[in-house]
Amino acid sequence: MDEPTCPDFHLEEYRALRAEIAAGEAEIARIERLVGIACAAIWLWIFGAKLPAWKILGFVPTLVVLFGWMRSSALYASILRIAGYLRKLESHYACSPLTGWERYMEQQRRARKRLRRIRKRYLRFCGMGNLTMGTSSAVYWSGLAISTLLLGLAYAFGHWLGLVPI
């Protein structure tokens, strides 16, 4: 039986890590979808139950969003670590005109410096300056967190302002 060579090992490793990245991206999309559905279901239950003594329940969707956001951020950070390793593999094994997908994406990110500065400002504004997350996910999570927080505040304190009947 032939022993696998170093390039064969790295090729199999590359395939496995690309599959792990794809699985992580699918998991992030699944978490985003499920958290949105969970928040809608919780709000429907809260408004349907009409429990005036339980106004604190209005903040449960915000907690669901924060936990989903944390999980997605952890998955995204893992994807970025894997992508960094794949860039090293690609730089070692790639032919000169074709640099590989991860290196190509890195070059594209470098070419969009102005957009990156705007994105960093937005992430800092959202309190996520140190998190590594894609722009669309950052917009989704920050928008969902702000909207559920505002709905929770309106539900908990809206009867004082006449927004929610007692």
N, C-alpha and C positions, 0 to 999 in steps of 0.2 A: 504494500500500500504506500502510495506517495505521501510524503510529508508536505503539509501546506507551506507555501513560501510566504515570505513577509508581505509582498504585495497582495497575495490572495487573502491573507488574514485581514489586512487593512481594507480591502474591498468588501469583505463580509461585514467587518465592523462598521464601515461607512453605510452600508445598506441597513444594518440594524439601527444605527443612530438616526438615519433619515426617517425610518419607520417610527422611532420614538418621538421625533419632532412632530411628525404628522399626527401621532396619537395625542400628544400634548396639545396641539392646536385644536384638535377635535374635542378634547376634554374642556378646554377653555370655552369654546363655543357652546358646548352642552351646559356648562355651569352658568354662562350668561343667560341662556334660554330658560333654564330651570329656576334661576333666581327671579327673573322677571315674572314667570308664571306663579311662583310661590308668593311674591309680593302682591300680585293681583288677587290671588286666592285669599290671602290673609286680610287684605283690605275689604274684599267682599264679605268675608265672615264678620269682621269688626263692624262694618256699617249695617249688616243685617241683624246682628245680635242686639244692638242698641243697649249696651251695658254702660250706663253713665258712671258707675263707680270704678270702672276699669279703663279709664282714659290712658293709663300707662301702656296699654296694649298697642296704642298708635305708634309706639317706637319699636315694636317687634320687627316690622319690615326693614327698618333701617339697620337693625342688627343682622338680619339675614343678608342684606346687601354688603355690609362690612365684612362678614365672614366669607362670602363668595368672592369679594374683591381680593381679600388676603390670599385665598386659595389660587385664584387666577394669577396673581402676582408671583406666587411661588412657582407655579408651573411655567410662567413666562421666563423667570430667571433661570430655571433649569434648561429651557429651550435655548436661551442665549449662551449658556455654558457649553452645551453640546455643539451649537453652531460655531463657537470659537475653536473648539477642537477640530471640527470638520474643516474649517478654513486652513488649519495647519496641515491636515492630510492633503487637502486640495493643492496647497502651495508646493507640497513635496512631490506629488504624483501627477499633477496636471501638465498637459502639454502647453507650450508657451502661448499660442493664440487663444486657447480655451482655458479660462482660469478656474472654472467650477462655479457652481451656483452660490455657495456661501461667500466666496471671494467677490463674485459679481455683485451680490447684494451689498457687501461692505463698500464696494466702490460706488454704488448708487447712493448709499447713505452719506458717503463723504461728499458727493456731488451736490447734495441738497443741504448745504450748511445753513442757509437762511431759514429754511423750513425747520431745521433742527433747533435753531435758536428760539423760534416762535413756539415750538412744541415744548421746549424746556421751560420757557416762561409760563406756559399754560399749566404744565405739570407742577411747577412751584406754586402757582396760584391755587391749584387744587390741593396743595399739601402733599404732593407725591413726588417731590423733587428727587428723592433718592431711590424711588422705585423704578424698575425697568419694565415698562409696559408699552405696547403699541399704542399709537395715537387713538385709533378707533376704540380700543378697549378702555383707554383712559377716559375718553369722552363718555362712553356708555356707563362706566362705573361711577364717575363723578356725577353725571346727570341723574342716574338712578338714586344715588345716595342723597343728593340734595333734594330731589323731589320727594323721596320717602320721608326725609327729615322734616321738610316743610309740611307735608300732609300730616305727619305725627304731631307737629306743633299746632297745626290748625285743629286737629281732632282733640288734642288734650286741652288747649286753651281757647279754642274758637268760641265756646259758649259765652265767654266773657266779652268777646268782641261781637257777638251776635252772628257769627259765621255758621255755627253748628247748634241746632236746637238741643236743649237739655233733655 
